[in-house]
Amino acid sequence: MKTLSVKLPEPLAKWLAGESRLRKRSRSEIVRDALERFRSGTGKTTCHDLMQDACGSFKGSPDLSTNPRHFAGFGR
């Protein structure tokens, strides 16, 4: 694997360091992932990307969209 040195503005460097700690991944992994997304054209932020920290955190009935009893009075 080749090595590349990059100079970053202070705010971006702080963000990268924070993301590295938060994701428990190296800064290099995060930069590589961002470059791969940019190269493949999938670098656009999705709703899932924005809500990733909340995914799987819902506590409640797992059948809200399928159980007819939850639809009582819906649309009235």
C-alpha positions as a Markdown table, in Angstrom:
| # | Residue | x | y | z |
|---|---|---|---|---|
| 1 | Met | 0.0 | 0.0 | 0.0 |
| 2 | Lys | 1.3 | 3.5 | -0.9 |
| 3 | Thr | 1.7 | 6.2 | 1.7 |
| 4 | Leu | 0.4 | 9.8 | 1.2 |
| 5 | Ser | 1.0 | 12.8 | 3.4 |
| 6 | Val | -1.8 | 15.4 | 3.5 |
| 7 | Lys | -1.9 | 18.8 | 5.1 |
| 8 | Leu | -5.3 | 19.5 | 6.7 |
| 9 | Pro | -6.8 | 22.7 | 8.1 |
| 10 | Glu | -7.0 | 22.5 | 11.9 |
| 11 | Pro | -10.8 | 22.2 | 12.0 |
| 12 | Leu | -10.8 | 19.2 | 9.6 |
| 13 | Ala | -7.9 | 17.6 | 11.4 |
| 14 | Lys | -9.8 | 17.8 | 14.7 |
| 15 | Trp | -13.0 | 16.4 | 13.1 |
| 16 | Leu | -11.0 | 13.5 | 11.7 |
| 17 | Ala | -9.4 | 12.8 | 15.0 |
| 18 | Gly | -12.8 | 12.8 | 16.7 |
| 19 | Glu | -14.3 | 10.5 | 14.0 |
| 20 | Ser | -11.4 | 8.2 | 14.5 |
| 21 | Arg | -12.0 | 7.9 | 18.2 |
| 22 | Leu | -15.8 | 7.7 | 17.8 |
| 23 | Arg | -15.7 | 4.9 | 15.1 |
| 24 | Lys | -12.7 | 3.2 | 16.7 |
| 25 | Arg | -11.0 | 3.2 | 13.3 |
| 26 | Ser | -7.7 | 4.8 | 12.2 |
| 27 | Arg | -7.6 | 8.1 | 10.5 |
| 28 | Ser | -6.2 | 6.4 | 7.4 |
| 29 | Glu | -9.2 | 4.1 | 7.2 |
| 30 | Ile | -11.6 | 7.0 | 7.4 |
| 31 | Val | -9.8 | 8.9 | 4.7 |
| 32 | Arg | -9.5 | 5.8 | 2.4 |
| 33 | Asp | -13.3 | 5.2 | 2.8 |
| 34 | Ala | -14.0 | 8.8 | 1.9 |
| 35 | Leu | -11.8 | 8.6 | -1.2 |
| 36 | Glu | -13.4 | 5.4 | -2.3 |
| 37 | Arg | -16.9 | 6.9 | -1.9 |
| 38 | Phe | -15.8 | 9.9 | -3.9 |
| 39 | Arg | -14.3 | 7.8 | -6.6 |
| 40 | Ser | -17.3 | 5.6 | -6.9 |
| 41 | Gly | -19.8 | 8.5 | -6.8 |
| 42 | Thr | -21.5 | 7.2 | -3.7 |
| 43 | Gly | -20.2 | 10.0 | -1.5 |
| 44 | Lys | -23.6 | 11.6 | -1.2 |
| 45 | Thr | -25.0 | 11.7 | 2.3 |
| 46 | Thr | -28.0 | 9.4 | 2.8 |
| 47 | Cys | -30.7 | 9.6 | 5.5 |
| 48 | His | -29.2 | 6.4 | 6.9 |
| 49 | Asp | -25.8 | 8.1 | 7.1 |
| 50 | Leu | -27.3 | 11.0 | 9.0 |
| 51 | Met | -29.2 | 8.7 | 11.4 |
| 52 | Gln | -26.6 | 6.0 | 11.8 |
| 53 | Asp | -26.1 | 6.7 | 15.5 |
| 54 | Ala | -29.8 | 6.2 | 16.2 |
| 55 | Cys | -30.3 | 3.1 | 14.1 |
| 56 | Gly | -31.4 | 0.1 | 16.2 |
| 57 | Ser | -32.2 | 2.3 | 19.2 |
| 58 | Phe | -36.0 | 2.1 | 18.9 |
| 59 | Lys | -37.7 | 0.5 | 21.9 |
| 60 | Gly | -41.3 | -0.5 | 21.3 |
| 61 | Ser | -43.5 | -3.0 | 19.5 |
| 62 | Pro | -41.5 | -4.7 | 16.6 |
| 63 | Asp | -44.7 | -5.2 | 14.6 |
| 64 | Leu | -46.0 | -1.6 | 14.2 |
| 65 | Ser | -46.2 | -1.7 | 10.4 |
| 66 | Thr | -47.7 | -5.2 | 10.1 |
| 67 | Asn | -50.1 | -5.8 | 13.1 |
| 68 | Pro | -53.7 | -4.7 | 12.2 |
| 69 | Arg | -54.5 | -3.7 | 15.8 |
| 70 | His | -52.1 | -0.8 | 15.5 |
| 71 | Phe | -54.1 | 0.5 | 12.6 |
| 72 | Ala | -57.4 | 1.0 | 14.6 |
| 73 | Gly | -58.7 | 4.5 | 13.8 |
| 74 | Phe | -55.9 | 5.2 | 11.3 |
| 75 | Gly | -57.0 | 7.7 | 8.7 |
| 76 | Arg | -60.1 | 9.0 | 10.6 |
